[in-house]
Amino acid sequence: MHNRYYIVNSNDENLNKIFSFAKTSANTARYSLDSSKVLIKLKHDDTRIYQELSNYIQCSSNLSELETEFWRINPFEI
């Protein structure tokens, strides 16, 4: 089984809850350049459906959605 990824709005009111079940933490997540989006990685063996992610589309397995100039490693990176 592969990891599952979602691109989530960084101002989502459920973001702290999402980080609680995600493999990614707020400190290690990839954020868009404008910090409006964050990439959420779920644990590879986690097949549950989370209500908090129901408004988001799962990323493709090759993460082609991130192959743009709008992504970086850390929201505070210069």
RARANOR-V491886 format. One record per residue. N is the residue number from 1. PHI is phi as a letter, one per 20 degrees, with the letter a starting at -180 (NA if undefined). OMEGA is omega in degrees with one decimal (999 if undefined). Layout:
# RARANOR-V491886
n=N phi=PHI omega=OMEGA
n=N phi=PHI omega=OMEGA
This chain:
# RARANOR-V491886
n=1 phi=NA omega=-179.3
n=2 phi=e omega=172.5
n=3 phi=f omega=174.3
n=4 phi=d omega=-178.1
n=5 phi=c omega=175.7
n=6 phi=c omega=170.3
n=7 phi=e omega=-171.9
n=8 phi=c omega=173.6
n=9 phi=f omega=-177.3
n=10 phi=f omega=176.3
n=11 phi=d omega=178.0
n=12 phi=g omega=-177.8
n=13 phi=f omega=179.3
n=14 phi=d omega=-173.1
n=15 phi=g omega=178.4
n=16 phi=f omega=177.7
n=17 phi=f omega=178.3
n=18 phi=f omega=178.0
n=19 phi=f omega=-178.9
n=20 phi=f omega=177.5
n=21 phi=d omega=179.9
n=22 phi=e omega=173.5
n=23 phi=f omega=179.3
n=24 phi=e omega=173.1
n=25 phi=d omega=178.9
n=26 phi=f omega=-177.8
n=27 phi=e omega=-176.8
n=28 phi=d omega=-176.2
n=29 phi=f omega=172.5
n=30 phi=e omega=179.6
n=31 phi=d omega=173.6
n=32 phi=f omega=-178.1
n=33 phi=g omega=179.8
n=34 phi=e omega=178.7
n=35 phi=m omega=179.8
n=36 phi=e omega=-179.0
n=37 phi=c omega=177.7
n=38 phi=c omega=177.7
n=39 phi=e omega=179.2
n=40 phi=d omega=178.1
n=41 phi=d omega=176.0
n=42 phi=e omega=178.5
n=43 phi=g omega=-172.5
n=44 phi=f omega=-179.2
n=45 phi=e omega=-178.2
n=46 phi=e omega=-179.0
n=47 phi=d omega=-178.9
n=48 phi=f omega=174.5
n=49 phi=d omega=-177.3
n=50 phi=d omega=177.8
n=51 phi=g omega=-178.4
n=52 phi=f omega=179.9
n=53 phi=d omega=-173.8
n=54 phi=f omega=179.2
n=55 phi=e omega=-176.7
n=56 phi=d omega=179.6
n=57 phi=e omega=176.8
n=58 phi=f omega=179.1
n=59 phi=f omega=174.7
n=60 phi=f omega=-176.2
n=61 phi=f omega=179.6
n=62 phi=e omega=178.2
n=63 phi=l omega=179.9
n=64 phi=f omega=177.5
n=65 phi=f omega=-178.3
n=66 phi=e omega=-177.7
n=67 phi=e omega=177.1
n=68 phi=c omega=178.3
n=69 phi=f omega=-175.5
n=70 phi=e omega=-177.6
n=71 phi=c omega=175.3
n=72 phi=b omega=-173.7
n=73 phi=f omega=-169.6
n=74 phi=c omega=-176.8
n=75 phi=f omega=-177.9
n=76 phi=d omega=-179.9
n=77 phi=f omega=179.1
n=78 phi=d omega=999
